[in-house]
Amino acid sequence: MDRLGNEPGNEPGSGPGSVSGGMPGAGIVHIVDDDEPVRDSLKALLEAFSFDVRDFSSCRDFLDRYDGNPKGCLVLDLHMPVMSGLEFLERHRGDLHGMPVIMVSGRGDPATFARAREAGVIAVLEKPFDEDQLIDMLNGLMPAAA
C-alpha cells in the first residue's frame, strides 16, 4: 500500500490495459529532486522505459523552465531546501494546470501525507520505493501518443 492508501495493483496505471513502457511524445515526466544522484538514477530508469524526462534541482528551477503544458506527470521530492515539494504544491498547484503529481519522500509523517493529499498528490512513495510501482503509475498517468 502506498502512503495515500492505494493497494498494490490498484494504483493508477495498473490492471488491464497497462503498457510496459512510456510512449515517446505522449508527455513529459518532470523530476524535481535536489539530490543529484537520486535525480540522475531516476532519470536513467525512466528513460530506459522510453519516458521523455526533464529533471530539475529545485522547485524554483522547475518553475523557471516549465512551459505550462500539463501533458505528463510531476515526480516531486518532499524534502528540499528553500521550498519543499509540499510548499511548492500549496503555492503553485494552479500553475500545473491539472498535471498529476507523485511525491517521493525519504521520511514523512501522517500529517504531512494528509497535507500532500489535500494539495492534490495522487501518491506518496517512500524512498527507496518500488521502481515497478512508479513505472506502472506513470504508464497509467501519461497521455496516449497522438
C-alpha positions, 0 to 999 in steps of 0.5 A: 500500500502506498502512503495515500492508501492505494493497494498494490495493483490498484494504483493508477496505471495498473490492471488491464490495459497497462503498457510496459513502457512510456510512449515517446511524445505522449508527455513529459515526466518532470523530476524535481529532486535536489539530490543529484544522484537520486535525480540522475538514477531516476532519470536513467530508469525512466528513460530506459522505459522510453519516458521523455524526462526533464529533471530539475534541482529545485522547485524554483528551477522547475518553475523557471523552465516549465512551459505550462503544458500539463501533458505528463506527470510531476515526480516531486521530492518532499524534502528540499531546501528553500521550498519543499515539494509540499510548499511548492504544491500549496503555492503553485498547484494552479500553475500545473494546470491539472498535471498529476503529481507523485511525491517521493519522500525519504521520511514523512509523517501522517500529517504531512501525507494528509497535507500532500493529499489535500494539495492534490498528490495522487501518491506518496512513495517512500524512498527507496520505493518500488521502481515497478510501482512508479513505472506502472503509475506513470504508464497509467498517468501519461497521455496516449501518443497522438 
